[in-house]
Amino acid sequence: MTKKIAVLGAGSWGSILASVLIENGHQVALYSNSPEQVAELNNKHTNSHYIQDYTYSPKLYATVDLKEAVTDADVVLFVVPTNVTRIVAKQLTPILAELGTKPLIVHASKGLELGSHKRLSEVLAEEIPSENRSGIVVLSGPSHAEEVARQDITLVTAASDDLANATLVQDIFMNDYFRIYTNTDVVGVEMGAAFKNIIAIGAGALHGLGYGDDAKAALMTRGLAEISRLGIAFGADPLTFIGLSGVGDLIVTCTSVHSRNWRAGNQLGQGKDLATVKEEMGMVIEGVNTCQAAYELAAQKNIEMPITEAIYNVLYRDQDVKNEIAKLMQREGRSESDNK
């Protein structure tokens, strides 16, 4: 079942997903707004700013022309940062209207839109009318581009309100090392994917401060409790948070040096300020914006999220990491089953 697939976003994850699709026998056009990056991908078959020591298939074609990328596409895969998802969707809509096509829209980004706090599937649904798309699917789970690039075993989730669309994405992506499970809980999958980045910043900070495995396990466990509480308040299925896009994604993001959020937290724990961390990272740290969104959504729903609040205080109120950890440890004792 060969498909033509347009991948929008040529960062580490977008370019490696494009590579997986090429290996699976599909025709892929990879869109980037950087002429230099496109030239490197087409001429050298490398993407050196994002993925080191990896050579892409000569069959992978990159372009700076969005219309060219999506012409005759059966599927359009968004893998752009959350802060430009709406912008790219706005650019895409008149092109699809002109072409008269209705591709399946898939996104593989993890975060919430800053300001509106909307999930990315909501953003895409708002900007791309139903007459210009056949459906929306979320692709998410515990995955690092660097590991998929070397064909490590990776399992992720395809989530959609329409199970047939999720199954189509499953068929397109699945192979011997990249396995896809379907899910109809779009809210839970997107919220789990977004909020785990916050906890990963905390996990990195603990490492930077020299704390051991006990502290990291505690953070991840209680962090998952917070993520679940907030997600359930917005209609997510509680079981989603013990699945791939919940605890699975949390584990991989909180324990791996491949995680930008973990690396950012690690540097914060070592005493660097956020501005310096952002500058040195040179790539989007999704958990920073998502932390603000989660903090404000928790206040809106009157849900207590002490770990998220502590990380928010470090990121946005210039509070000392050690002091925030001390405050967490000095909280009043309570039952583990309390929703606090």
KEKE-878994 format. One line per 2 residues: number of its first residue (from 1); for each residue y, x, z of C-alpha. Coordinates in Angstrom, 2 decimals. Layout:
// KEKE-878994
NUM) Y,X,Z  ...
// end
This chain:
// KEKE-878994
1) 0.00,0.00,0.00  2.77,2.25,-1.28
3) 6.29,1.22,-0.27  9.75,2.48,-1.07
5) 11.49,3.24,2.21  15.10,4.22,2.83
7) 15.58,6.24,6.02  19.19,6.18,7.23
9) 19.92,9.18,9.41  18.65,12.73,8.82
11) 18.66,14.04,12.37  15.50,15.35,14.00
13) 13.80,11.97,14.46  14.93,10.41,11.20
15) 13.89,13.37,9.08  10.49,13.70,10.76
17) 9.78,9.97,10.44  10.66,10.35,6.76
19) 8.17,13.22,6.59  5.44,11.05,8.18
21) 6.10,8.35,5.59  5.86,10.87,2.75
23) 2.54,12.12,4.13  1.35,8.50,4.23
25) 1.97,8.21,0.49  5.23,6.27,0.48
27) 8.32,6.91,-1.63  11.15,7.92,0.69
29) 14.89,8.36,0.24  16.61,10.01,3.22
31) 20.31,9.20,3.64  22.80,11.52,5.32
33) 26.60,11.57,5.20  26.56,15.40,5.21
35) 26.49,16.99,1.74  25.53,20.33,3.28
37) 22.55,18.82,5.06  21.43,16.97,1.93
39) 21.68,20.16,-0.13  19.59,22.06,2.41
41) 16.92,19.35,2.53  16.67,19.10,-1.26
43) 16.92,22.80,-2.10  15.34,24.59,0.87
45) 13.30,21.68,2.28  14.55,22.52,5.78
47) 16.81,20.83,8.34  17.70,23.85,10.44
49) 20.31,22.30,12.73  17.79,19.76,14.02
51) 14.25,21.06,13.47  13.48,24.77,13.54
53) 10.61,26.39,11.61  9.59,23.25,9.75
55) 9.28,22.80,6.00  9.56,19.30,4.52
57) 7.61,18.10,1.52  9.35,18.60,-1.85
59) 8.66,14.89,-2.38  11.27,14.04,0.27
61) 14.54,13.26,-1.48  17.82,13.28,0.44
63) 21.07,11.71,-0.73  24.65,11.07,0.43
65) 24.72,7.87,-1.64  23.79,4.91,0.54
67) 23.36,2.58,-2.44  21.04,5.03,-4.14
69) 18.97,5.35,-0.97  18.40,1.61,-0.51
71) 18.02,0.52,-4.14  14.61,-1.17,-4.54
73) 13.73,-0.32,-0.92  11.07,-2.50,0.71
75) 12.05,-1.16,4.13  15.32,0.25,5.48
77) 14.81,2.37,8.59  17.87,3.01,10.80
79) 17.65,6.28,12.76  21.33,6.87,13.41
81) 23.04,7.26,16.81  23.70,4.00,18.61
83) 27.48,4.43,18.37  27.38,4.30,14.55
85) 24.61,1.73,14.04  27.08,-1.12,13.55
87) 29.23,0.98,11.20  26.29,1.85,8.96
89) 25.04,-1.75,9.03  28.49,-2.93,7.91
91) 28.35,-0.46,5.02  24.85,-1.56,4.07
93) 25.40,-5.33,3.96  27.57,-5.58,0.82
95) 25.24,-3.16,-0.95  22.22,-5.36,-0.22
97) 24.19,-8.42,-1.32  25.09,-6.68,-4.59
99) 21.50,-5.56,-5.16  20.13,-9.00,-4.28
101) 17.32,-7.51,-2.19  15.92,-8.47,1.23
103) 14.28,-5.39,2.76  12.65,-5.32,6.17
105) 15.10,-3.71,8.60  13.59,-1.31,11.15
107) 15.37,0.79,13.74  14.06,3.75,15.73
109) 17.13,4.56,17.84  17.20,4.30,21.63
111) 20.26,2.99,23.38  22.70,0.11,23.75
113) 25.97,-0.36,21.92  28.83,0.96,24.02
115) 31.29,-1.72,25.04  29.28,-4.78,24.04
117) 26.06,-3.49,25.70  24.11,-5.21,22.96
119) 20.64,-4.13,21.94  20.48,-2.54,18.51
121) 18.39,-5.33,17.02  21.19,-7.71,18.07
123) 23.77,-5.47,16.39  21.72,-5.35,13.19
125) 21.19,-9.12,13.22  24.94,-9.67,13.59
127) 25.91,-7.34,10.77  23.13,-7.94,8.24
129) 22.84,-11.67,7.42  19.39,-13.22,7.22
131) 19.79,-13.71,3.46  19.96,-9.91,3.09
133) 16.90,-9.01,5.19  13.33,-10.17,5.62
135) 13.22,-9.37,9.34  14.01,-6.82,12.05
137) 11.51,-4.51,13.78  11.99,-1.97,16.58
139) 9.98,1.28,16.46  9.93,2.94,19.86
141) 7.78,4.83,22.33  7.00,8.24,23.84
143) 7.75,10.56,20.97  9.50,13.85,20.26
145) 10.27,14.85,16.69  9.16,18.41,17.38
147) 5.68,17.28,18.41  5.23,14.75,15.61
149) 6.28,17.52,13.22  3.27,19.58,14.29
151) 1.07,16.48,14.17  0.42,16.17,17.87
153) -1.13,12.86,18.85  1.67,10.31,19.29
155) 1.50,6.58,20.09  4.48,4.24,19.75
157) 5.24,0.52,19.54  6.46,-1.68,16.68
159) 8.14,-4.75,18.19  9.38,-7.87,16.44
161) 9.76,-11.57,17.09  7.65,-11.95,13.94
163) 4.28,-10.31,14.56  3.61,-10.08,10.80
165) 6.63,-7.79,10.40  5.51,-5.60,13.31
167) 2.06,-5.39,11.72  3.60,-4.32,8.41
169) 5.42,-1.46,10.13  2.18,-0.56,11.90
171) 0.41,-0.30,8.54  3.19,1.77,6.96
173) 3.39,4.39,9.69  -0.08,4.70,11.17
175) -2.25,7.74,10.39  -4.62,10.15,12.13
177) -2.00,11.52,14.56  0.65,8.76,14.63
179) -0.71,5.50,16.04  1.28,2.27,16.29
181) 0.72,-0.73,18.58  2.43,-4.07,17.96
183) 4.45,-6.08,20.47  6.58,-9.22,20.34
185) 8.74,-8.36,23.39  11.75,-6.93,21.57
187) 13.97,-7.16,24.66  11.59,-5.18,26.84
189) 10.88,-2.52,24.23  14.55,-1.89,23.49
191) 15.64,-1.92,27.12  12.82,0.37,28.22
193) 13.70,2.77,25.42  17.38,2.79,26.32
195) 17.28,2.92,30.11  14.66,5.67,30.45
197) 17.27,8.10,29.08  19.29,7.58,32.26
199) 16.36,8.52,34.47  15.66,11.54,32.25
201) 19.14,12.87,33.03  18.27,12.56,36.72
203) 14.92,14.29,36.21  16.64,17.17,34.46
205) 19.18,17.44,37.27  16.38,17.71,39.84
207) 14.84,20.54,37.85  18.18,22.28,37.53
209) 18.58,22.08,41.30  15.12,23.56,41.87
211) 13.33,20.46,43.20  9.58,20.20,42.67
213) 7.05,17.71,41.39  7.23,15.39,44.41
215) 10.91,14.68,43.84  10.40,14.18,40.10
217) 7.52,11.75,40.65  9.62,9.79,43.15
219) 12.54,9.61,40.73  10.39,8.43,37.84
221) 8.58,5.80,39.92  11.67,4.32,41.51
223) 13.57,4.72,38.25  10.94,2.62,36.49
225) 11.38,-0.04,39.18  15.11,-0.15,38.40
227) 14.57,-0.29,34.65  12.09,-3.13,35.06
229) 14.39,-5.17,37.31  17.24,-5.03,34.87
231) 15.08,-5.68,31.82  13.36,-8.67,33.39
233) 16.76,-10.13,34.28  17.51,-10.22,30.55
235) 14.21,-11.86,29.63  11.84,-8.92,29.14
237) 8.11,-9.22,29.82  7.31,-7.21,33.00
239) 4.12,-5.88,31.36  6.16,-4.12,28.67
241) 7.44,-1.67,31.27  3.96,-0.38,32.03
243) 3.33,0.16,28.31  4.27,2.80,25.76
245) 7.95,1.90,25.56  8.20,1.70,29.35
247) 6.31,4.14,31.54  5.05,6.06,28.50
249) 8.53,6.80,27.17  9.78,7.48,30.68
251) 7.12,10.13,31.31  7.69,12.03,28.08
253) 11.48,11.95,28.37  11.55,12.99,32.03
255) 9.15,15.90,31.67  9.89,17.57,28.36
257) 12.32,20.30,27.35  12.49,18.56,23.97
259) 14.47,15.72,25.57  18.22,16.07,25.11
261) 18.78,13.85,28.14  16.53,16.04,30.31
263) 18.26,19.19,29.05  21.67,17.65,29.77
265) 20.62,16.76,33.31  19.15,20.22,33.82
267) 22.49,21.79,32.95  24.35,19.37,35.21
269) 22.00,20.35,38.03  22.82,23.98,37.36
271) 26.50,23.24,37.93  27.91,22.74,34.43
273) 30.40,19.94,33.86  29.63,17.10,31.44
275) 32.18,18.17,28.82  30.59,21.61,28.60
277) 27.10,20.14,28.41  28.10,17.84,25.54
279) 29.76,20.68,23.63  26.81,23.03,24.02
281) 24.26,20.34,23.13  25.88,19.66,19.76
283) 23.88,16.41,19.43  24.21,12.91,20.89
285) 23.06,12.50,24.51  22.24,8.79,24.44
287) 21.67,8.50,28.19  25.33,9.21,28.99
289) 26.64,6.08,27.28  23.57,4.06,28.28
291) 24.20,4.88,31.93  27.60,3.23,31.74
293) 26.07,0.19,30.02  23.29,-0.13,32.60
295) 25.73,0.27,35.50  27.95,-2.51,34.15
297) 25.03,-4.80,33.26  23.57,-4.37,36.75
299) 26.91,-5.37,38.26  27.03,-8.37,35.92
301) 23.57,-9.52,37.06  24.11,-8.45,40.70
303) 21.08,-6.15,40.55  20.91,-3.13,42.82
305) 20.17,0.09,40.88  20.87,2.98,43.28
307) 19.51,5.77,41.06  21.49,4.57,38.06
309) 24.59,4.28,40.24  24.11,7.83,41.53
311) 23.81,9.21,37.99  26.82,7.13,36.95
313) 28.82,8.66,39.81  27.96,12.15,38.60
315) 28.74,11.41,34.94  31.82,9.21,35.28
317) 33.25,9.84,38.75  32.77,13.60,38.89
319) 30.67,13.35,42.04  28.49,16.24,43.22
321) 24.81,15.91,42.29  23.57,17.13,45.67
323) 25.75,14.66,47.53  24.44,11.77,45.42
325) 20.84,12.81,46.13  21.63,12.95,49.85
327) 23.09,9.43,49.72  19.94,8.14,48.02
329) 17.71,9.71,50.65  19.82,8.32,53.51
331) 19.62,4.73,52.34  18.21,2.22,54.80
333) 14.42,2.07,54.89  12.78,-0.90,53.20
335) 9.55,-2.20,51.74  8.42,-0.77,48.39
337) 8.06,-4.36,47.10  11.74,-5.12,47.69
339) 13.73,-5.54,44.51  16.25,-2.93,45.74
// end
